[in-house]
């Protein structure tokens, strides 16, 4: 996959648990886990916006493009 999700890195920097983040952004911990492990196929802009609000970051802090080899 070309888009890498660095959500776990940002969560560690902000010292927030999966349960706490999931509750604050209004998704299940299972869906958050899918995002964190790069298994998701898409993310809603509203979810991305809520993540950025809670973690006080930019979308580029969470999403990264890496060229496939």
Backbone as ProteinMPNN parsed JSONL, in Angstrom:
{"seq_chain_A": "XXXXXXXXXXXXXXXXXXXXXXXXXXXXXXXXXXXXXXXXXXXXXXXXXXXXXXXXXXXXXXXXXXXXX", "coords_chain_A": {"N_chain_A": [[0.836, -1.184, 0.0], [0.483, 2.244, -0.742], [-0.115, 4.427, 0.85], [0.649, 5.143, 4.103], [-0.333, 4.735, 7.421], [0.393, 6.528, 10.212], [-0.707, 6.576, 12.725], [-0.42, 5.301, 15.216], [2.079, 6.218, 16.016], [1.645, 8.973, 16.42], [-0.237, 8.793, 18.447], [1.296, 7.69, 20.495], [3.125, 9.774, 20.892], [1.404, 11.691, 21.903], [0.54, 10.466, 24.112], [-1.875, 8.9, 24.431], [-4.437, 6.498, 24.772], [-5.798, 3.775, 22.798], [-8.469, 3.235, 23.406], [-9.277, 5.624, 24.676], [-8.885, 7.518, 22.59], [-10.622, 6.484, 20.62], [-13.108, 6.782, 21.914], [-13.207, 9.58, 22.138], [-13.282, 10.417, 19.468], [-15.448, 9.158, 18.471], [-15.652, 6.541, 17.294], [-15.48, 2.929, 17.025], [-13.252, 0.853, 18.962], [-12.372, -1.25, 17.475], [-12.586, -0.338, 14.808], [-10.755, 1.74, 14.96], [-8.45, 0.289, 15.4], [-8.215, -0.99, 12.921], [-7.545, 1.187, 11.329], [-5.087, 1.926, 12.524], [-3.448, -0.249, 11.931], [-3.016, -0.184, 9.244], [-4.916, -1.517, 7.69], [-7.205, -0.488, 6.745], [-9.262, 0.692, 4.045], [-10.163, 3.152, 3.434], [-10.771, 6.463, 4.767], [-12.952, 8.578, 6.442], [-13.287, 12.063, 5.906], [-14.342, 13.485, 8.033], [-13.756, 11.838, 10.206], [-10.96, 11.859, 10.096], [-10.575, 14.578, 10.558], [-11.549, 14.785, 13.202], [-9.705, 13.131, 14.537], [-7.37, 14.631, 14.153], [-8.063, 16.941, 15.575], [-8.273, 15.976, 18.227], [-5.7, 14.904, 18.647], [-4.207, 17.097, 18.182], [-2.847, 17.739, 15.712], [-1.684, 17.652, 12.26], [-3.13, 16.371, 9.173], [-1.037, 15.324, 7.629], [0.725, 14.486, 9.555], [-0.224, 12.085, 10.271], [-0.831, 10.591, 7.986], [1.082, 9.186, 5.385], [2.794, 9.123, 2.305], [4.218, 6.488, 0.562], [6.262, 5.22, -1.908], [5.503, 2.36, -3.86], [7.488, -0.566, -4.202]], "CA_chain_A": [[0.0, 0.0, 0.0], [1.281, 3.452, -0.878], [-0.414, 5.341, 1.948], [0.958, 4.535, 5.399], [-0.971, 5.437, 8.53], [1.284, 6.622, 11.373], [-1.563, 6.958, 13.852], [0.152, 4.792, 16.465], [3.196, 7.097, 16.379], [1.07, 10.208, 16.976], [-0.874, 8.45, 19.721], [2.374, 7.528, 21.477], [3.642, 11.114, 21.19], [0.398, 12.415, 22.7], [0.261, 9.62, 25.287], [-3.305, 8.623, 24.475], [-4.72, 5.094, 24.495], [-6.758, 3.509, 21.732], [-9.812, 3.373, 23.965], [-9.537, 7.044, 24.896], [-9.023, 8.181, 21.294], [-11.85, 5.998, 19.991], [-14.236, 7.428, 22.577], [-13.213, 11.018, 21.842], [-13.611, 10.694, 18.068], [-16.741, 8.542, 18.173], [-15.612, 5.294, 16.533], [-15.193, 1.778, 17.871], [-11.83, 0.515, 19.063], [-12.083, -2.159, 16.356], [-12.34, 0.486, 13.618], [-9.5, 2.454, 15.191], [-7.393, -0.708, 15.195], [-8.09, -1.173, 11.472], [-6.787, 2.349, 10.846], [-3.721, 1.892, 13.057], [-2.676, -1.35, 11.361], [-2.997, -0.012, 7.778], [-5.817, -2.465, 7.039], [-8.349, 0.257, 6.228], [-9.227, 1.055, 2.629], [-10.566, 4.557, 3.321], [-11.07, 7.16, 6.019], [-13.813, 9.743, 6.227], [-12.662, 13.33, 6.275], [-14.818, 13.871, 9.364], [-12.98, 11.051, 11.17], [-9.607, 12.41, 10.065], [-10.646, 15.879, 11.232], [-11.68, 14.544, 14.643], [-8.423, 12.617, 15.018], [-6.444, 15.768, 14.186], [-8.468, 17.819, 16.686], [-7.947, 15.341, 19.51], [-4.251, 14.736, 18.765], [-3.585, 18.395, 17.909], [-1.865, 17.504, 14.658], [-2.114, 17.828, 10.881], [-3.3, 15.088, 8.486], [0.27, 14.838, 7.193], [1.4, 13.842, 10.678], [-0.826, 10.763, 10.411], [-0.795, 9.898, 6.703], [2.35, 9.342, 4.672], [2.867, 8.43, 1.019], [5.466, 5.769, 0.275], [6.199, 4.602, -3.219], [5.622, 0.899, -3.886], [8.696, -1.057, -4.901]], "C_chain_A": [[0.879, 1.244, 0.0], [1.05, 4.463, 0.245], [-0.202, 4.602, 3.263], [0.325, 5.394, 6.486], [-0.05, 5.368, 9.744], [0.524, 7.036, 12.626], [-0.977, 6.497, 15.181], [1.312, 5.657, 16.953], [2.671, 8.37, 17.037], [0.411, 9.943, 18.325], [0.175, 8.302, 20.817], [2.938, 8.89, 21.873], [2.703, 11.891, 22.093], [-0.017, 11.656, 23.953], [-1.237, 9.397, 25.482], [-3.54, 7.168, 24.076], [-5.728, 4.962, 23.352], [-8.187, 3.711, 22.221], [-10.182, 4.84, 24.131], [-9.749, 7.782, 23.574], [-10.32, 7.766, 20.615], [-13.081, 6.669, 20.598], [-14.34, 8.9, 22.202], [-13.594, 11.328, 20.401], [-14.889, 9.991, 17.613], [-16.705, 7.35, 17.222], [-15.29, 4.15, 17.491], [-13.686, 1.537, 17.934], [-11.434, -0.436, 17.936], [-11.789, -1.365, 15.084], [-11.051, 1.283, 13.76], [-8.318, 1.517, 14.96], [-7.154, -0.956, 13.705], [-7.285, -0.025, 10.875], [-5.32, 2.251, 11.262], [-2.849, 0.844, 12.379], [-2.626, -1.316, 9.831], [-3.877, -1.008, 7.042], [-7.04, -1.769, 6.45], [-8.16, 0.603, 4.763], [-9.549, 2.535, 2.433], [-10.752, 5.138, 4.708], [-11.93, 8.364, 5.668], [-13.061, 10.992, 6.65], [-13.104, 13.763, 7.667], [-14.06, 13.11, 10.453], [-11.559, 11.576, 11.251], [-9.559, 13.752, 10.782], [-10.723, 15.708, 12.746], [-10.388, 14.013, 15.246], [-7.435, 13.774, 15.167], [-6.771, 16.73, 15.324], [-8.002, 17.251, 18.017], [-6.429, 15.247, 19.707], [-3.479, 16.032, 18.52], [-2.459, 18.251, 16.884], [-2.475, 17.803, 13.299], [-2.299, 16.458, 10.223], [-1.973, 14.484, 8.026], [1.095, 14.22, 8.304], [0.947, 12.393, 10.83], [-0.676, 9.936, 9.139], [0.496, 10.207, 5.964], [2.293, 8.543, 3.373], [4.232, 7.781, 0.87], [5.29, 5.047, -1.036], [6.352, 3.087, -3.104], [6.869, 0.499, -4.65], [8.355, -2.16, -5.854]], "O_chain_A": [[1.907, 1.281, 0.675], [1.933, 5.265, 0.551], [-0.808, 3.557, 3.502], [0.434, 6.62, 6.47], [0.251, 4.284, 10.244], [1.047, 7.755, 13.477], [-1.033, 7.23, 16.168], [1.508, 5.814, 18.158], [3.178, 8.798, 18.074], [0.491, 10.768, 19.235], [-0.041, 8.744, 21.946], [3.2, 9.137, 23.051], [3.146, 12.658, 22.948], [-0.82, 12.139, 24.751], [-1.79, 9.669, 26.547], [-2.909, 6.667, 23.145], [-6.415, 5.919, 22.995], [-9.013, 4.294, 21.519], [-11.283, 5.25, 23.763], [-10.68, 8.577, 23.448], [-11.042, 8.613, 20.09], [-13.991, 7.075, 19.874], [-15.437, 9.41, 21.974], [-14.166, 12.383, 20.129], [-15.356, 10.207, 16.495], [-17.628, 7.166, 16.428], [-14.878, 4.378, 18.628], [-12.942, 1.971, 17.055], [-10.286, -0.428, 17.492], [-10.846, -1.683, 14.36], [-10.333, 1.479, 12.78], [-7.304, 1.917, 14.388], [-6.01, -1.114, 13.279], [-6.436, -0.244, 10.011], [-4.422, 2.468, 10.449], [-1.637, 1.028, 12.265], [-2.242, -2.299, 9.197], [-3.614, -1.315, 5.88], [-7.825, -2.392, 5.735], [-7.035, 0.786, 4.297], [-9.244, 3.105, 1.386], [-10.873, 4.411, 5.694], [-11.655, 9.077, 4.703], [-12.302, 10.984, 7.619], [-12.315, 14.351, 8.408], [-13.756, 13.672, 11.505], [-11.009, 11.724, 12.342], [-8.618, 14.033, 11.524], [-10.037, 16.412, 13.488], [-10.015, 14.406, 16.352], [-6.747, 13.884, 16.182], [-5.869, 17.271, 15.963], [-7.41, 17.958, 18.833], [-5.931, 15.482, 20.808], [-2.254, 16.065, 18.633], [-1.302, 18.586, 17.141], [-3.647, 18.166, 13.203], [-1.693, 15.481, 10.663], [-1.81, 13.264, 8.035], [2.061, 13.506, 8.036], [1.639, 11.575, 11.436], [-0.424, 8.732, 9.198], [0.943, 11.354, 5.924], [1.798, 7.416, 3.352], [5.267, 8.429, 1.029], [4.299, 4.351, -1.253], [7.2, 2.587, -2.364], [7.254, 1.147, -5.623], [9.239, -2.691, -6.525]]}, "name": "protein", "num_of_chains": 1, "seq": "XXXXXXXXXXXXXXXXXXXXXXXXXXXXXXXXXXXXXXXXXXXXXXXXXXXXXXXXXXXXXXXXXXXXX"}
